[in-house]
Amino acid sequence: MTAKPKKKKIEPKAENFYDLVYKIVKKVPKGKVTSYGRIAVLIGKPRAARAVGYALNALKKSQEQKIPWQRVINSMGKISHRGDTPRAIIQKKLLESEGIKFSREEVVDWKRFGWPD
């Protein structure tokens, strides 16, 4: 009697961090914003807000139309531009085109525009 070979268990491939970020960001509805930290919490990595920013900064041009990166801002309700002023200007224009309003101090009202509610 010969022993049957054991079948290898196929483990489902874990999604990488960037893919998880993109999956959550796609859920942010038009006219709403969320923060880098909130995305990190929703992924289950509450201390990874900066990594969320890196993931969004790593988007390829072809992905920018599919993933609404502009809807992610910092926890103070402001656009984070870290010296990339042209991108910050584009982000603000995109958000305003979705109906998001900024105060004189360039801050978004979380109660009105924050996601998830």
CNS distance restraints for C-alpha pairs under 8 A (distance, minus, plus):
assign (resid  15 and name CA) (resid  19 and name CA) 6.20 0.50 0.50
assign (resid  15 and name CA) (resid  20 and name CA) 6.43 0.50 0.50
assign (resid  16 and name CA) (resid  20 and name CA) 6.39 0.50 0.50
assign (resid  17 and name CA) (resid  21 and name CA) 6.28 0.50 0.50
assign (resid  18 and name CA) (resid  22 and name CA) 6.26 0.50 0.50
assign (resid  18 and name CA) (resid  52 and name CA) 7.50 0.50 0.50
assign (resid  18 and name CA) (resid  55 and name CA) 5.29 0.50 0.50
assign (resid  19 and name CA) (resid  23 and name CA) 6.09 0.50 0.50
assign (resid  20 and name CA) (resid  24 and name CA) 6.34 0.50 0.50
assign (resid  20 and name CA) (resid  43 and name CA) 6.68 0.50 0.50
assign (resid  21 and name CA) (resid  25 and name CA) 6.11 0.50 0.50
assign (resid  21 and name CA) (resid  39 and name CA) 6.81 0.50 0.50
assign (resid  21 and name CA) (resid  40 and name CA) 7.71 0.50 0.50
assign (resid  21 and name CA) (resid  43 and name CA) 7.22 0.50 0.50
assign (resid  21 and name CA) (resid  52 and name CA) 6.45 0.50 0.50
assign (resid  21 and name CA) (resid  55 and name CA) 7.04 0.50 0.50
assign (resid  21 and name CA) (resid  56 and name CA) 7.93 0.50 0.50
assign (resid  22 and name CA) (resid  26 and name CA) 6.11 0.50 0.50
assign (resid  22 and name CA) (resid  56 and name CA) 7.76 0.50 0.50
assign (resid  22 and name CA) (resid  67 and name CA) 6.45 0.50 0.50
assign (resid  23 and name CA) (resid  27 and name CA) 7.00 0.50 0.50
assign (resid  24 and name CA) (resid  28 and name CA) 7.15 0.50 0.50
assign (resid  24 and name CA) (resid  39 and name CA) 6.83 0.50 0.50
assign (resid  24 and name CA) (resid  42 and name CA) 7.69 0.50 0.50
assign (resid  24 and name CA) (resid  43 and name CA) 7.80 0.50 0.50
assign (resid  25 and name CA) (resid  39 and name CA) 7.43 0.50 0.50
assign (resid  25 and name CA) (resid  67 and name CA) 6.58 0.50 0.50
assign (resid  25 and name CA) (resid  68 and name CA) 6.46 0.50 0.50
assign (resid  25 and name CA) (resid  69 and name CA) 6.87 0.50 0.50
assign (resid  25 and name CA) (resid  71 and name CA) 7.74 0.50 0.50
assign (resid  25 and name CA) (resid  72 and name CA) 7.64 0.50 0.50
assign (resid  26 and name CA) (resid  66 and name CA) 7.64 0.50 0.50
assign (resid  26 and name CA) (resid  67 and name CA) 5.43 0.50 0.50
assign (resid  26 and name CA) (resid  68 and name CA) 6.17 0.50 0.50
assign (resid  28 and name CA) (resid  32 and name CA) 6.54 0.50 0.50
assign (resid  28 and name CA) (resid  33 and name CA) 6.84 0.50 0.50
assign (resid  28 and name CA) (resid  34 and name CA) 7.38 0.50 0.50
assign (resid  28 and name CA) (resid  68 and name CA) 7.63 0.50 0.50
assign (resid  28 and name CA) (resid  71 and name CA) 7.05 0.50 0.50
assign (resid  28 and name CA) (resid 115 and name CA) 6.71 0.50 0.50
assign (resid  28 and name CA) (resid 116 and name CA) 7.82 0.50 0.50
assign (resid  29 and name CA) (resid  33 and name CA) 7.92 0.50 0.50
assign (resid  29 and name CA) (resid 115 and name CA) 7.95 0.50 0.50
assign (resid  30 and name CA) (resid  98 and name CA) 6.11 0.50 0.50
assign (resid  31 and name CA) (resid  95 and name CA) 7.22 0.50 0.50
assign (resid  31 and name CA) (resid  98 and name CA) 4.93 0.50 0.50
assign (resid  31 and name CA) (resid  99 and name CA) 5.61 0.50 0.50
assign (resid  31 and name CA) (resid 100 and name CA) 5.75 0.50 0.50
assign (resid  31 and name CA) (resid 113 and name CA) 6.79 0.50 0.50
assign (resid  32 and name CA) (resid  71 and name CA) 6.67 0.50 0.50
assign (resid  32 and name CA) (resid 100 and name CA) 7.14 0.50 0.50
assign (resid  32 and name CA) (resid 113 and name CA) 4.75 0.50 0.50
assign (resid  32 and name CA) (resid 114 and name CA) 5.60 0.50 0.50
assign (resid  32 and name CA) (resid 115 and name CA) 5.84 0.50 0.50
assign (resid  33 and name CA) (resid  71 and name CA) 4.54 0.50 0.50
assign (resid  33 and name CA) (resid  72 and name CA) 5.69 0.50 0.50
assign (resid  33 and name CA) (resid  73 and name CA) 6.90 0.50 0.50
assign (resid  33 and name CA) (resid 110 and name CA) 7.94 0.50 0.50
assign (resid  33 and name CA) (resid 113 and name CA) 5.95 0.50 0.50
assign (resid  33 and name CA) (resid 114 and name CA) 5.11 0.50 0.50
assign (resid  33 and name CA) (resid 115 and name CA) 5.67 0.50 0.50
assign (resid  34 and name CA) (resid  38 and name CA) 6.49 0.50 0.50
assign (resid  34 and name CA) (resid  39 and name CA) 7.31 0.50 0.50
assign (resid  34 and name CA) (resid  71 and name CA) 6.28 0.50 0.50
assign (resid  34 and name CA) (resid  72 and name CA) 5.01 0.50 0.50
assign (resid  34 and name CA) (resid  73 and name CA) 6.21 0.50 0.50
assign (resid  34 and name CA) (resid  74 and name CA) 7.99 0.50 0.50
assign (resid  34 and name CA) (resid 114 and name CA) 5.66 0.50 0.50
assign (resid  34 and name CA) (resid 115 and name CA) 5.22 0.50 0.50
assign (resid  34 and name CA) (resid 116 and name CA) 7.31 0.50 0.50
assign (resid  35 and name CA) (resid  39 and name CA) 6.40 0.50 0.50
assign (resid  35 and name CA) (resid  72 and name CA) 5.14 0.50 0.50
assign (resid  35 and name CA) (resid  73 and name CA) 4.89 0.50 0.50
assign (resid  35 and name CA) (resid  74 and name CA) 5.09 0.50 0.50
assign (resid  35 and name CA) (resid  75 and name CA) 5.40 0.50 0.50
assign (resid  35 and name CA) (resid  77 and name CA) 7.74 0.50 0.50
assign (resid  36 and name CA) (resid  40 and name CA) 6.34 0.50 0.50
assign (resid  36 and name CA) (resid  49 and name CA) 4.84 0.50 0.50
assign (resid  36 and name CA) (resid  50 and name CA) 7.05 0.50 0.50
assign (resid  36 and name CA) (resid  52 and name CA) 5.74 0.50 0.50
assign (resid  36 and name CA) (resid  53 and name CA) 6.38 0.50 0.50
assign (resid  36 and name CA) (resid  72 and name CA) 6.14 0.50 0.50
assign (resid  36 and name CA) (resid  73 and name CA) 6.42 0.50 0.50
assign (resid  36 and name CA) (resid  74 and name CA) 6.03 0.50 0.50
assign (resid  36 and name CA) (resid  75 and name CA) 7.19 0.50 0.50
assign (resid  37 and name CA) (resid  41 and name CA) 6.24 0.50 0.50
assign (resid  37 and name CA) (resid  46 and name CA) 6.68 0.50 0.50
assign (resid  37 and name CA) (resid  47 and name CA) 7.47 0.50 0.50
assign (resid  37 and name CA) (resid  48 and name CA) 7.01 0.50 0.50
assign (resid  37 and name CA) (resid  49 and name CA) 4.35 0.50 0.50
assign (resid  37 and name CA) (resid  50 and name CA) 7.84 0.50 0.50
assign (resid  37 and name CA) (resid  52 and name CA) 7.75 0.50 0.50
assign (resid  37 and name CA) (resid  74 and name CA) 7.72 0.50 0.50
assign (resid  37 and name CA) (resid  75 and name CA) 6.96 0.50 0.50
assign (resid  38 and name CA) (resid  42 and name CA) 6.19 0.50 0.50
assign (resid  38 and name CA) (resid  46 and name CA) 7.75 0.50 0.50
assign (resid  38 and name CA) (resid  49 and name CA) 7.67 0.50 0.50
assign (resid  39 and name CA) (resid  43 and name CA) 6.28 0.50 0.50
assign (resid  39 and name CA) (resid  49 and name CA) 7.32 0.50 0.50
assign (resid  39 and name CA) (resid  52 and name CA) 7.15 0.50 0.50
assign (resid  40 and name CA) (resid  44 and name CA) 6.34 0.50 0.50
assign (resid  40 and name CA) (resid  45 and name CA) 5.09 0.50 0.50
assign (resid  40 and name CA) (resid  46 and name CA) 5.00 0.50 0.50
assign (resid  40 and name CA) (resid  47 and name CA) 6.88 0.50 0.50
assign (resid  40 and name CA) (resid  48 and name CA) 5.43 0.50 0.50
assign (resid  40 and name CA) (resid  49 and name CA) 5.39 0.50 0.50
assign (resid  40 and name CA) (resid  52 and name CA) 6.54 0.50 0.50
assign (resid  41 and name CA) (resid  45 and name CA) 5.45 0.50 0.50
assign (resid  41 and name CA) (resid  46 and name CA) 4.23 0.50 0.50
assign (resid  41 and name CA) (resid  47 and name CA) 7.73 0.50 0.50
assign (resid  42 and name CA) (resid  46 and name CA) 7.79 0.50 0.50
assign (resid  48 and name CA) (resid  52 and name CA) 6.41 0.50 0.50
assign (resid  49 and name CA) (resid  53 and name CA) 6.62 0.50 0.50
assign (resid  50 and name CA) (resid  54 and name CA) 6.42 0.50 0.50
assign (resid  51 and name CA) (resid  55 and name CA) 6.16 0.50 0.50
assign (resid  52 and name CA) (resid  56 and name CA) 6.34 0.50 0.50
assign (resid  53 and name CA) (resid  57 and name CA) 6.06 0.50 0.50
assign (resid  54 and name CA) (resid  58 and name CA) 6.12 0.50 0.50
assign (resid  55 and name CA) (resid  59 and name CA) 6.80 0.50 0.50
assign (resid  56 and name CA) (resid  69 and name CA) 6.21 0.50 0.50
assign (resid  59 and name CA) (resid  63 and name CA) 5.92 0.50 0.50
assign (resid  59 and name CA) (resid  64 and name CA) 6.33 0.50 0.50
assign (resid  60 and name CA) (resid  64 and name CA) 6.51 0.50 0.50
assign (resid  61 and name CA) (resid  65 and name CA) 7.59 0.50 0.50
assign (resid  62 and name CA) (resid  66 and name CA) 7.69 0.50 0.50
assign (resid  63 and name CA) (resid  67 and name CA) 6.04 0.50 0.50
assign (resid  64 and name CA) (resid  68 and name CA) 6.81 0.50 0.50
assign (resid  64 and name CA) (resid  69 and name CA) 6.96 0.50 0.50
assign (resid  70 and name CA) (resid  91 and name CA) 5.14 0.50 0.50
assign (resid  70 and name CA) (resid  92 and name CA) 7.76 0.50 0.50
assign (resid  70 and name CA) (resid  94 and name CA) 6.87 0.50 0.50
assign (resid  70 and name CA) (resid  95 and name CA) 6.70 0.50 0.50
assign (resid  71 and name CA) (resid  95 and name CA) 6.93 0.50 0.50
assign (resid  73 and name CA) (resid  77 and name CA) 6.22 0.50 0.50
assign (resid  73 and name CA) (resid  78 and name CA) 5.82 0.50 0.50
assign (resid  73 and name CA) (resid  79 and name CA) 5.06 0.50 0.50
assign (resid  73 and name CA) (resid  80 and name CA) 6.38 0.50 0.50
assign (resid  74 and name CA) (resid  78 and name CA) 5.51 0.50 0.50
assign (resid  74 and name CA) (resid  79 and name CA) 6.18 0.50 0.50
assign (resid  74 and name CA) (resid  80 and name CA) 6.13 0.50 0.50
assign (resid  76 and name CA) (resid 107 and name CA) 7.33 0.50 0.50
assign (resid  77 and name CA) (resid 107 and name CA) 5.04 0.50 0.50
assign (resid  77 and name CA) (resid 108 and name CA) 4.89 0.50 0.50
assign (resid  77 and name CA) (resid 109 and name CA) 6.87 0.50 0.50
assign (resid  77 and name CA) (resid 110 and name CA) 6.79 0.50 0.50
assign (resid  78 and name CA) (resid 106 and name CA) 6.26 0.50 0.50
assign (resid  78 and name CA) (resid 107 and name CA) 4.98 0.50 0.50
assign (resid  78 and name CA) (resid 108 and name CA) 6.46 0.50 0.50
assign (resid  79 and name CA) (resid  88 and name CA) 6.52 0.50 0.50
assign (resid  79 and name CA) (resid  91 and name CA) 7.69 0.50 0.50
assign (resid  79 and name CA) (resid  92 and name CA) 7.50 0.50 0.50
assign (resid  79 and name CA) (resid 106 and name CA) 7.95 0.50 0.50
assign (resid  80 and name CA) (resid  88 and name CA) 7.16 0.50 0.50
assign (resid  81 and name CA) (resid  85 and name CA) 5.99 0.50 0.50
assign (resid  81 and name CA) (resid  87 and name CA) 7.09 0.50 0.50
assign (resid  81 and name CA) (resid  88 and name CA) 5.38 0.50 0.50
assign (resid  84 and name CA) (resid  88 and name CA) 6.48 0.50 0.50
assign (resid  85 and name CA) (resid  89 and name CA) 6.20 0.50 0.50
assign (resid  86 and name CA) (resid  90 and name CA) 6.33 0.50 0.50
assign (resid  87 and name CA) (resid  91 and name CA) 6.07 0.50 0.50
assign (resid  88 and name CA) (resid  92 and name CA) 6.17 0.50 0.50
assign (resid  89 and name CA) (resid  93 and name CA) 6.26 0.50 0.50
assign (resid  90 and name CA) (resid  94 and name CA) 6.11 0.50 0.50
assign (resid  91 and name CA) (resid  95 and name CA) 6.18 0.50 0.50
assign (resid  92 and name CA) (resid  96 and name CA) 6.06 0.50 0.50
assign (resid  93 and name CA) (resid  97 and name CA) 6.07 0.50 0.50
assign (resid  94 and name CA) (resid  98 and name CA) 6.54 0.50 0.50
assign (resid  95 and name CA) (resid  99 and name CA) 6.64 0.50 0.50
assign (resid  95 and name CA) (resid 100 and name CA) 5.45 0.50 0.50
assign (resid  95 and name CA) (resid 101 and name CA) 7.95 0.50 0.50
assign (resid  96 and name CA) (resid 100 and name CA) 4.83 0.50 0.50
assign (resid  96 and name CA) (resid 101 and name CA) 6.16 0.50 0.50
assign (resid 100 and name CA) (resid 108 and name CA) 7.46 0.50 0.50
assign (resid 100 and name CA) (resid 113 and name CA) 6.86 0.50 0.50
assign (resid 101 and name CA) (resid 108 and name CA) 6.33 0.50 0.50
assign (resid 101 and name CA) (resid 109 and name CA) 7.84 0.50 0.50
assign (resid 102 and name CA) (resid 106 and name CA) 5.08 0.50 0.50
assign (resid 102 and name CA) (resid 107 and name CA) 5.14 0.50 0.50
assign (resid 102 and name CA) (resid 108 and name CA) 4.94 0.50 0.50
assign (resid 102 and name CA) (resid 109 and name CA) 7.50 0.50 0.50
assign (resid 103 and name CA) (resid 107 and name CA) 5.17 0.50 0.50
assign (resid 103 and name CA) (resid 108 and name CA) 6.53 0.50 0.50
assign (resid 103 and name CA) (resid 109 and name CA) 7.98 0.50 0.50
assign (resid 108 and name CA) (resid 113 and name CA) 7.10 0.50 0.50
assign (resid 109 and name CA) (resid 113 and name CA) 5.98 0.50 0.50
assign (resid 109 and name CA) (resid 114 and name CA) 7.30 0.50 0.50
assign (resid 110 and name CA) (resid 114 and name CA) 4.37 0.50 0.50
assign (resid 111 and name CA) (resid 117 and name CA) 7.75 0.50 0.50
